[in-house]
Amino acid sequence: MTSERQKAANQANAFHSTGPKTQEGKAAVRFNAFRHGLLAQDVVLPGEDADAFEDLWNQVRADRSPVGPIEEFLVDHVVNAMWRLQRLARAETALFHSRVQGLKADRLAIEVRSYEKTLLDGASFPTVITDNAAHSEASEGAWAR
């Protein structure tokens, strides 16, 4: 349970840490919690191709030829959704690729350990390779990933 003294100290410390105050400070921490960008306020994120977004925007507007503020609003939302869905597809592909590579690495690590045998020798536990060729091949495969 927190003492009254600790509560007072926590409240006093909270006044010292209220986040950035200047525009520069706010800009610096803007993407601190960034993960995938699907719900980001900005449509084009740092590292993305702003020219490609503009090309998409121009193509969709030329194709739909919006008339009036409602159609322009809807076309803009369609372009934004298309851009975010393309980002989602890239993130999904990267996630699956990462997971597959992790599974391959885990499998190779198990294979490497299968060629090792630990001998109980008093205070030390030396490891002996039971199949040098297979162990080397599996180890090289694990490092290559």
Backbone as CSV, one residue per row, in Angstrom:
resi,resn,N_x,N_y,N_z,CA_x,CA_y,CA_z,C_x,C_y,C_z
1,MET,0.842,-1.184,0.000,0.000,0.000,0.000,0.884,1.242,0.000
2,THR,0.503,2.252,-0.735,1.281,3.473,-0.869,1.033,4.375,0.332
3,SER,2.139,4.866,0.904,2.022,5.750,2.067,1.597,7.147,1.618
4,GLU,1.126,7.943,2.559,0.730,9.319,2.258,1.923,10.126,1.772
5,ARG,3.079,9.849,2.345,4.301,10.550,1.947,4.646,10.220,0.490
6,GLN,4.516,8.939,0.123,4.818,8.521,-1.247,3.818,9.123,-2.230
7,LYS,2.539,9.165,-1.848,1.523,9.779,-2.703,1.842,11.244,-2.967
8,ALA,2.227,11.960,-1.919,2.560,13.382,-2.059,3.770,13.556,-2.977
9,ALA,4.763,12.683,-2.816,5.956,12.755,-3.668,5.591,12.466,-5.124
10,ASN,4.732,11.474,-5.345,4.300,11.142,-6.714,3.562,12.312,-7.353
11,GLN,2.686,12.963,-6.582,1.934,14.095,-7.115,2.861,15.270,-7.422
12,ALA,3.845,15.501,-6.563,4.800,16.584,-6.806,5.634,16.290,-8.049
13,ASN,6.040,15.035,-8.227,6.829,14.666,-9.399,6.022,14.765,-10.692
14,ALA,4.725,14.540,-10.607,3.877,14.590,-11.795,3.879,15.980,-12.415
15,PHE,4.046,17.004,-11.610,4.072,18.369,-12.139,5.348,18.651,-12.930
16,HIS,6.397,17.871,-12.685,7.664,18.059,-13.401,7.660,17.362,-14.750
17,SER,6.773,16.422,-14.978,6.772,15.620,-16.203,5.423,15.727,-16.899
18,THR,5.215,16.820,-17.577,3.926,17.028,-18.233,4.038,16.995,-19.752
19,GLY,5.172,16.549,-20.272,5.333,16.435,-21.717,5.878,17.703,-22.335
20,PRO,6.091,17.667,-23.621,6.683,18.811,-24.313,5.712,19.992,-24.374
21,LYS,6.279,21.182,-24.323,5.466,22.402,-24.343,5.583,23.137,-25.681
22,THR,6.776,23.084,-26.292,6.997,23.835,-27.531,6.570,23.016,-28.739
23,GLN,6.384,23.698,-29.859,6.029,22.994,-31.098,7.162,22.050,-31.519
24,GLU,8.406,22.471,-31.313,9.545,21.628,-31.663,9.546,20.346,-30.809
25,GLY,9.279,20.516,-29.530,9.234,19.360,-28.632,8.098,18.417,-28.979
26,LYS,6.960,18.978,-29.301,5.808,18.156,-29.685,6.082,17.414,-30.985
27,ALA,6.738,18.089,-31.929,7.080,17.443,-33.198,8.072,16.309,-32.976
28,ALA,8.985,16.492,-32.011,10.011,15.482,-31.747,9.420,14.202,-31.173
29,VAL,8.365,14.296,-30.389,7.795,13.116,-29.731,6.538,12.604,-30.413
30,ARG,6.187,13.225,-31.516,4.919,12.930,-32.182,4.737,11.457,-32.520
31,PHE,5.789,10.789,-32.947,5.678,9.405,-33.388,6.246,8.412,-32.360
32,ASN,6.385,8.811,-31.114,6.949,7.920,-30.100,6.155,6.622,-29.949
33,ALA,4.854,6.684,-29.993,4.015,5.495,-29.804,3.645,4.840,-31.130
34,PHE,4.293,5.251,-32.197,3.982,4.762,-33.536,4.292,3.277,-33.660
35,ARG,3.349,2.502,-34.185,3.569,1.081,-34.435,3.312,0.744,-35.894
36,HIS,2.083,0.876,-36.336,1.742,0.488,-37.695,1.200,1.649,-38.519
37,GLY,0.740,2.698,-37.903,0.294,3.879,-38.617,-1.112,3.823,-39.170
38,LEU,-1.859,2.775,-38.855,-3.206,2.675,-39.417,-4.136,3.748,-38.875
39,LEU,-3.908,4.170,-37.663,-4.768,5.181,-37.057,-4.062,6.522,-36.909
40,ALA,-2.930,6.682,-37.577,-2.173,7.922,-37.489,-2.981,9.079,-38.060
41,GLN,-2.785,10.241,-37.487,-3.496,11.423,-37.968,-3.032,11.781,-39.376
42,ASP,-1.732,11.719,-39.613,-1.198,12.006,-40.943,-1.418,10.802,-41.845
43,VAL,-1.729,11.059,-43.086,-1.934,9.968,-44.032,-0.594,9.454,-44.521
44,VAL,0.283,10.352,-44.950,1.615,9.973,-45.416,2.571,10.116,-44.236
45,LEU,3.176,9.010,-43.850,4.047,8.984,-42.686,5.502,9.145,-43.089
46,PRO,6.361,9.514,-42.142,7.795,9.611,-42.453,8.295,8.275,-43.012
47,GLY,9.073,8.357,-44.061,9.589,7.152,-44.707,8.731,6.671,-45.866
48,GLU,7.523,7.207,-46.002,6.660,6.843,-47.121,6.870,7.829,-48.257
49,ASP,6.482,7.422,-49.433,6.694,8.207,-50.645,5.534,9.191,-50.852
50,ALA,5.770,10.453,-50.522,4.732,11.483,-50.652,4.340,11.677,-52.115
51,ASP,5.300,11.509,-53.025,4.984,11.650,-54.451,4.039,10.540,-54.916
52,ALA,4.249,9.333,-54.397,3.358,8.219,-54.759,1.946,8.485,-54.246
53,PHE,1.842,9.052,-53.043,0.521,9.395,-52.516,-0.142,10.444,-53.403
54,GLU,0.623,11.454,-53.794,0.066,12.512,-54.645,-0.372,11.947,-55.995
55,ASP,0.416,11.006,-56.528,0.024,10.360,-57.793,-1.292,9.607,-57.633
56,LEU,-1.415,8.863,-56.543,-2.659,8.137,-56.278,-3.826,9.115,-56.162
57,TRP,-3.615,10.175,-55.425,-4.655,11.193,-55.215,-5.100,11.775,-56.554
58,ASN,-4.119,12.124,-57.396,-4.434,12.689,-58.718,-5.176,11.687,-59.601
59,GLN,-4.760,10.425,-59.571,-5.404,9.400,-60.393,-6.856,9.185,-59.979
60,VAL,-7.085,9.079,-58.678,-8.455,8.830,-58.202,-9.333,10.051,-58.490
61,ARG,-8.822,11.239,-58.264,-9.614,12.450,-58.554,-9.916,12.550,-60.043
62,ALA,-8.944,12.212,-60.901,-9.178,12.262,-62.348,-10.213,11.211,-62.755
63,ASP,-10.142,10.045,-62.118,-11.071,8.966,-62.458,-12.497,9.269,-61.986
64,ARG,-12.624,9.812,-60.798,-13.944,10.058,-60.214,-14.500,11.430,-60.572
65,SER,-13.660,12.378,-60.887,-14.078,13.750,-61.221,-15.133,14.277,-60.246
66,PRO,-14.753,14.461,-58.993,-15.752,14.890,-57.999,-16.291,16.291,-58.304
67,VAL,-17.579,16.448,-58.067,-18.244,17.733,-58.261,-18.856,18.118,-56.921
68,GLY,-18.442,19.261,-56.409,-18.999,19.745,-55.151,-18.226,19.249,-53.943
69,PRO,-18.476,19.884,-52.811,-17.715,19.580,-51.601,-17.954,18.165,-51.058
70,ILE,-19.132,17.629,-51.201,-19.411,16.281,-50.677,-18.632,15.238,-51.464
71,GLU,-18.672,15.332,-52.779,-17.931,14.365,-53.588,-16.427,14.516,-53.384
72,GLU,-15.938,15.743,-53.249,-14.515,15.954,-52.991,-14.125,15.340,-51.648
73,PHE,-14.962,15.545,-50.645,-14.728,14.961,-49.324,-14.662,13.433,-49.422
74,LEU,-15.611,12.832,-50.121,-15.655,11.375,-50.251,-14.458,10.839,-51.024
75,VAL,-14.074,11.522,-52.100,-12.911,11.082,-52.876,-11.653,11.163,-52.016
76,ASP,-11.502,12.230,-51.244,-10.337,12.350,-50.362,-10.302,11.209,-49.352
77,HIS,-11.449,10.847,-48.804,-11.507,9.742,-47.844,-11.199,8.397,-48.512
78,VAL,-11.640,8.234,-49.733,-11.333,7.005,-50.467,-9.821,6.892,-50.688
79,VAL,-9.188,7.975,-51.106,-7.735,7.967,-51.341,-7.001,7.666,-50.039
80,ASN,-7.405,8.317,-48.950,-6.770,8.066,-47.652,-6.929,6.606,-47.239
81,ALA,-8.108,6.055,-47.424,-8.349,4.652,-47.067,-7.519,3.717,-47.941
82,MET,-7.429,4.034,-49.217,-6.612,3.207,-50.112,-5.153,3.213,-49.661
83,TRP,-4.634,4.384,-49.319,-3.234,4.509,-48.894,-2.987,3.716,-47.616
84,ARG,-3.899,3.839,-46.666,-3.742,3.122,-45.392,-3.868,1.608,-45.587
85,LEU,-4.751,1.182,-46.474,-4.885,-0.258,-46.735,-3.638,-0.811,-47.419
86,GLN,-3.016,-0.007,-48.281,-1.753,-0.436,-48.884,-0.673,-0.562,-47.810
87,ARG,-0.662,0.375,-46.856,0.286,0.307,-45.738,0.020,-0.947,-44.905
88,LEU,-1.252,-1.241,-44.679,-1.615,-2.434,-43.917,-1.112,-3.694,-44.610
89,ALA,-1.256,-3.758,-45.923,-0.784,-4.927,-46.665,0.728,-5.077,-46.521
90,ARG,1.466,-3.954,-46.574,2.923,-4.019,-46.396,3.276,-4.467,-44.979
91,ALA,2.562,-3.944,-43.994,2.834,-4.318,-42.599,2.516,-5.788,-42.365
92,GLU,1.422,-6.263,-42.943,1.030,-7.662,-42.795,2.080,-8.575,-43.423
93,THR,2.541,-8.222,-44.614,3.569,-9.012,-45.279,4.842,-9.046,-44.450
94,ALA,5.248,-7.900,-43.921,6.458,-7.839,-43.093,6.293,-8.663,-41.820
95,LEU,5.119,-8.612,-41.226,4.860,-9.391,-40.009,4.944,-10.883,-40.287
96,PHE,4.296,-11.339,-41.362,4.352,-12.756,-41.714,5.769,-13.187,-42.043
97,HIS,6.490,-12.358,-42.792,7.870,-12.677,-43.148,8.725,-12.816,-41.882
98,SER,8.555,-11.873,-40.962,9.310,-11.910,-39.710,8.982,-13.170,-38.914
99,ARG,7.717,-13.505,-38.856,7.295,-14.694,-38.100,7.848,-15.968,-38.730
100,VAL,7.804,-16.076,-40.058,8.330,-17.253,-40.753,9.832,-17.369,-40.513
101,GLN,10.556,-16.237,-40.606,11.995,-16.271,-40.370,12.306,-16.681,-38.931
102,GLY,11.498,-16.195,-37.987,11.682,-16.588,-36.587,11.459,-18.079,-36.378
103,LEU,10.433,-18.628,-37.026,10.167,-20.065,-36.913,11.294,-20.883,-37.530
104,LYS,11.815,-20.423,-38.664,12.938,-21.119,-39.293,14.169,-21.091,-38.378
105,ALA,14.429,-19.935,-37.788,15.571,-19.811,-36.881,15.396,-20.721,-35.668
106,ASP,14.188,-20.773,-35.112,13.925,-21.655,-33.968,14.146,-23.108,-34.341
107,ARG,13.658,-23.500,-35.533,13.805,-24.884,-35.989,15.288,-25.233,-36.172
108,LEU,16.048,-24.311,-36.761,17.477,-24.568,-36.956,18.220,-24.628,-35.626
109,ALA,17.829,-23.796,-34.666,18.467,-23.835,-33.351,18.220,-25.183,-32.676
110,ILE,17.005,-25.699,-32.821,16.691,-27.029,-32.261,17.525,-28.089,-32.958
111,GLU,17.652,-27.957,-34.291,18.453,-28.922,-35.038,19.916,-28.868,-34.604
112,VAL,20.456,-27.663,-34.419,21.845,-27.514,-33.968,22.021,-28.198,-32.619
113,ARG,21.085,-27.948,-31.693,21.189,-28.567,-30.357,21.052,-30.080,-30.412
114,SER,20.356,-30.591,-31.443,20.185,-32.050,-31.526,21.506,-32.753,-31.824
115,TYR,22.486,-32.025,-32.340,23.792,-32.608,-32.628,24.795,-32.349,-31.507
116,GLU,24.312,-31.832,-30.409,25.177,-31.555,-29.264,24.771,-32.443,-28.094
117,LYS,25.774,-32.891,-27.352,25.519,-33.735,-26.185,26.333,-33.173,-25.033
118,THR,25.684,-32.938,-23.903,26.369,-32.423,-22.728,26.795,-33.593,-21.859
119,LEU,28.061,-33.598,-21.516,28.608,-34.649,-20.657,28.699,-34.129,-19.237
120,LEU,28.252,-34.925,-18.286,28.357,-34.546,-16.883,29.741,-34.957,-16.406
121,ASP,30.545,-33.967,-16.054,31.929,-34.229,-15.698,32.271,-33.449,-14.445
122,GLY,31.794,-33.894,-13.307,32.083,-33.212,-12.054,31.473,-31.828,-12.035
123,ALA,32.327,-30.788,-11.902,31.854,-29.416,-11.777,31.605,-28.763,-13.138
124,SER,32.171,-29.330,-14.220,31.983,-28.705,-15.532,31.083,-29.572,-16.397
125,PHE,30.464,-28.942,-17.368,29.560,-29.648,-18.262,29.968,-29.372,-19.711
126,PRO,30.969,-30.098,-20.222,31.389,-29.846,-21.604,30.345,-30.338,-22.605
127,THR,30.327,-29.675,-23.755,29.427,-30.064,-24.826,30.231,-30.728,-25.927
128,VAL,29.735,-31.869,-26.401,30.397,-32.618,-27.454,29.489,-32.605,-28.672
129,ILE,30.066,-32.365,-29.842,29.321,-32.396,-31.090,29.260,-33.846,-31.554
130,THR,28.063,-34.366,-31.758,27.904,-35.777,-32.129,28.019,-36.013,-33.625
131,ASP,27.702,-34.995,-34.446,27.796,-35.113,-35.901,28.303,-33.772,-36.421
132,ASN,29.621,-33.695,-36.619,30.244,-32.416,-36.985,29.697,-31.835,-38.282
133,ALA,29.548,-32.639,-39.299,29.086,-32.142,-40.596,27.668,-31.595,-40.494
134,ALA,26.753,-32.350,-39.888,25.361,-31.913,-39.759,25.269,-30.684,-38.854
135,HIS,26.064,-30.661,-37.784,26.067,-29.528,-36.860,26.544,-28.273,-37.576
136,SER,27.617,-28.386,-38.368,28.144,-27.227,-39.105,27.118,-26.719,-40.107
137,GLU,26.482,-27.645,-40.836,25.490,-27.249,-41.835,24.311,-26.530,-41.187
138,ALA,23.815,-27.072,-40.084,22.679,-26.460,-39.387,23.074,-25.117,-38.807
139,SER,24.290,-25.019,-38.264,24.761,-23.755,-37.688,24.887,-22.687,-38.748
140,GLU,25.452,-23.050,-39.925,25.579,-22.086,-41.022,24.211,-21.641,-41.504
141,GLY,23.255,-22.559,-41.549,21.897,-22.200,-41.963,21.255,-21.244,-40.964
142,ALA,21.528,-21.453,-39.677,20.954,-20.579,-38.660,21.543,-19.180,-38.758
143,TRP,22.824,-19.064,-39.051,23.454,-17.743,-39.154,23.095,-17.034,-40.435
144,ALA,22.785,-17.811,-41.475,22.448,-17.211,-42.780,21.069,-16.555,-42.751
145,ARG,20.237,-16.906,-41.835,18.863,-16.379,-41.793,18.854,-15.041,-41.181
